[in-house]
């Protein structure tokens, strides 16, 4: 489902080239749950951005479902990302001026394929997902009225609204207490596995390491 072919990433800072990833080749099987570990600044988020097509490699290619993101234009990658990739962030990234229901509906409304879709059908899918993540009773609330755990549950529903092939999670429990974080991790794991989706997660949580199919560590620009 995901393939990295000799991927390298370098950044130019203050007149110096900084190498983050060096000649990384890797394949993720369909439905696999992979955890990425590594020190701060080791390139974990950079790798997620490359898989998402938010960033492009300095060398090598990234493929999702046989399609090369590297060969797409910026516009093509944006459309591909909307359709095939879901995100869960540490900081939730909910839009404060939209209600819970509006936040979850937004990606599907932006998706070009669904411009002509029935608004009630989109709303119903969002409500179904919000029920699955346990916050259906907060659909008319705004993000600042929610607890951190509730916000992350809404973010999970938003990540899944487009039925993506790949879900990328960057420290999804970083702003949550231990108990709430465990509940959120269990939720992400259950919902993605049940649907056969690929889940790639950056985390420090030992609980996740125990349930992942594979654990990779970034060290000196290489995946171990």
GIDABEL-V875692 format. One record per residue. RES is the residue in one small letter. PHI is phi in radians with two decimals (none if undefined). Layout:
[[RES PHI] [RES PHI]]
This chain:
[[x none] [x -2.15] [x -2.42] [x -1.87] [x -2.01] [x 0.91] [x -1.48] [x -2.23] [x -2.45] [x -2.20] [x -2.09] [x -1.76] [x -2.26] [x 0.89] [x 1.37] [x -2.18] [x -1.41] [x -1.95] [x -1.58] [x -1.77] [x -2.16] [x -2.20] [x 0.91] [x -1.56] [x -2.12] [x -2.84] [x -2.19] [x -1.91] [x -1.23] [x -1.04] [x 1.40] [x -1.38] [x -1.88] [x -2.07] [x -1.84] [x -1.89] [x -2.03] [x 2.76] [x -1.15] [x -1.02] [x 1.50] [x -1.39] [x 1.91] [x -1.08] [x -1.18] [x -1.05] [x -1.12] [x -1.06] [x -1.12] [x -1.23] [x -1.11] [x -1.39] [x 1.37] [x -1.22] [x -2.14] [x -2.06] [x -1.24] [x -1.25] [x -2.68] [x 1.56] [x -2.37] [x -2.06] [x -2.06] [x -2.23] [x 0.93] [x 1.43] [x -1.78] [x -1.44] [x -1.18] [x -1.13] [x -1.54] [x -1.42] [x -1.30] [x -1.00] [x -1.14] [x -1.12] [x -1.15] [x -1.07] [x -1.15] [x -1.10] [x -1.11] [x -1.03] [x -1.52] [x -1.98] [x -2.27] [x -1.98] [x -2.15] [x -2.25] [x -1.86] [x -1.10] [x -1.66] [x 1.25] [x 1.02] [x -1.38] [x -1.45] [x -1.13] [x -1.55] [x -1.92] [x -1.24] [x -0.95] [x -1.08] [x -1.15] [x -1.06] [x -1.27] [x -1.22] [x -0.93] [x -1.03] [x -1.24] [x -1.21] [x -1.36] [x -1.15] [x -0.97] [x -1.13] [x -1.93] [x -1.02] [x -1.69] [x -1.23] [x -1.19] [x -1.04] [x -1.20] [x -1.17] [x -1.10] [x -1.07] [x -1.16] [x -1.09] [x -1.08] [x -1.12] [x -1.09] [x -1.17] [x -1.13] [x -1.16] [x -1.09] [x -1.59] [x 1.47] [x -2.25] [x -1.05] [x -1.32] [x -1.96] [x -1.08] [x -1.71] [x -1.36] [x -1.75] [x -0.91] [x -1.24] [x -1.67] [x -1.78] [x -1.28] [x -1.03] [x -1.12] [x -1.16] [x -1.07] [x -1.22] [x -1.13] [x -1.10] [x -1.11] [x -1.15] [x -1.05] [x -1.10] [x -1.14] [x -1.73] [x -1.05] [x -1.55] [x 0.91] [x -1.23] [x -1.34] [x -2.22] [x -2.03] [x -1.96] [x -2.18] [x -1.89] [x 0.85] [x -1.13] [x -1.97] [x -1.07] [x -1.82] [x -2.05] [x -1.25] [x -1.03] [x -1.17] [x -1.13] [x -1.04] [x -1.13] [x -1.09] [x -1.15] [x -1.10] [x -1.06] [x -1.15] [x -1.05] [x -1.05] [x -1.09] [x -1.20] [x -1.35] [x -1.13] [x -1.06] [x -1.66] [x 1.20] [x -1.58] [x -1.39] [x -2.18] [x -2.08] [x -2.22] [x -1.60] [x -2.80] [x -1.92] [x -1.28] [x -1.19] [x -1.07] [x -1.19] [x -0.96] [x -1.27] [x -1.88] [x -1.20] [x -1.27] [x -2.63] [x -2.10] [x -2.07] [x -2.05] [x -1.56] [x -2.56] [x 0.93] [x 1.37] [x -2.10] [x -1.63] [x -2.02]]
